[in-house]
């Protein structure tokens, strides 16, 4: 059974940095595209970025482009979300996600409805 274990959530000051990690298990990590989503109270779960397996190319939502960086370490089965220049509106819950459909596929092909497996969703708070 696919398992995605997230860590790194917590509090950060406006303009500060935080890194989230997502350790994956029970599937061949290098073969699959993965994604990061986030969700605030009363909001739809928004995909903020994804990373393709074959070349580790990344796509970002406009809301985080230029501030957040997605990367992955194949040897550690881990995907990362580096959050820089954090803003108050970034204070929501973050999820990493996997879909069985994304084997050797470009990550941008998949929407929220395609993802089957989710991390536990650590909360990020932004306060001075």
N, C-alpha and C positions, 0 to 999 in steps of 0.2 A: 504494500500500500504506500502510495506516494506520501511523503512527509516533508513539510517545509517549516523549518524552525527559525523564526526571526529573533533578532536581538538588536540592541542599540538604541531603542527608543528612550525618551526622557525629556528633560528640559534644556532649552537652549535660549540664549539671549537673541534679540533681534540683531541681524547682521552676523550672527555666529554660525558655527558649523556643527554638523552631527553626521555620523555614519551609521546606517542600518545594514545589517547582514542577514542573509537568508541562506541557511544551510539545507541543501536538498538531499533526499535519500530515496531509494527504491526505484530509481529510473536512471538510465545512462545520461548523466548530466550534460556531457558535451554535445549530445545530439539534439537537444531541445532548446527552442527559444523560450525565454522567460520574460516576465513583466513585473512592473511595480504599479500598484494602484493606490489611491488614497480616498478616504471618505470622511466628510464632515457630517455633523448632525443634520438630519433632514435632507442631505444631498445624495445624489447618485454616486456610486463608486466610480471614480474617474481614473482612467489609465494615464499615468504620468510619463511612462516610458517603457521601452522594451528592448531586449537585446537578442539578436539572432545568433544561432549556434555556429553556423559555418565560418563566419568571419568576425563575429562579435561586434557587428555594426549595431548602432543604437539609434532609436528614434525617441524624441521627446515631445511632450505636450508643450504648447506655447507658455503655459503657466509656470513651467520650471526650466525652460530652455535657457542655457547660459549660466544657470545657478546650480543645478543638480547634475550629477554624473553617475551613470550606471556602468558597472564593470562586473566581470566574473573571473573567478579563479577555478579553472577546470580541475586542478590537482586537489583542491579542497572542496569541490562540489558546492561552491559558495558564490552567490551573487551579492553585490553591494549597491547601496544607494548613498552616494556622498552628497550631502546637502550643505551648500554654502550660501552665504548671503541670505540667511533664513528670514522670512517675513512673518508677521502675525498670522496671515492667512494660511501659512503652512502648518498651523497647529491643528492637525487632524490625526486620524488613524491611518497607518500605512500597511499595505499588504503586498507580499510577493505572491506570484501566481504562476501556475503551470497548466498546460493543456496537452493532452496526448496527441492532438491534431498538429502540433507545432514541431514535429520531428523533421529536421532538415528543411524547415520552411522559414521564410522571412517573417519576423515577428509582427510586422505591421498588418499582416493579413487578419489578425485575430482581435475580436472585440471582447468586451466584458462577458458576454453570453457564452463565449467559447471556452472559458477557463473553468476547469473542474476542481482544481486543487489550490488551496489558499493557506498562507501562513496565518498565525494567530492574531496578527494585527497589533503591533505595539503602537502606543500613543506618543505623539510628539507634542510637547507644549512649548510655547514661545512666550517668554516673559522676561522683563528686565528687573 
